[in-house]
Amino acid sequence: MAVVVVGENEPFEKVLRRFKRVVEQEGILTEVKRREFYEKPSQKKKRKERAMRKRLLKALKKKKNML
C-alpha cells in the first residue's frame, strides 16, 4: 500500500508528485489494469510466453551488440 507522510507546511503538489512516484514504483496501476477484466488461463499463459520471448530476444540483441 502506498503511504506518503505529509510534512507541516508542505505544498500539495509536492506531496502529490511523491505519491505518484510511490504508486508507480509499486506497480499499483499496472496491477489494476491487469485485473480490470477476467483473463482466461490460456490467455494468461500466452501472455507470459510472449513476455518471456520478448525478454530473451532483448537479451540476445544486447549480447550481440556487445560483441
Protein Blocks (a to p, Z undefined) as FASTA:
>chain_A
ZZddddehiafklmmmmmmmmmmmnommmmmmmmmpccdfklmmmmmmmmmmmmmmmmmm
mmmmmZZ
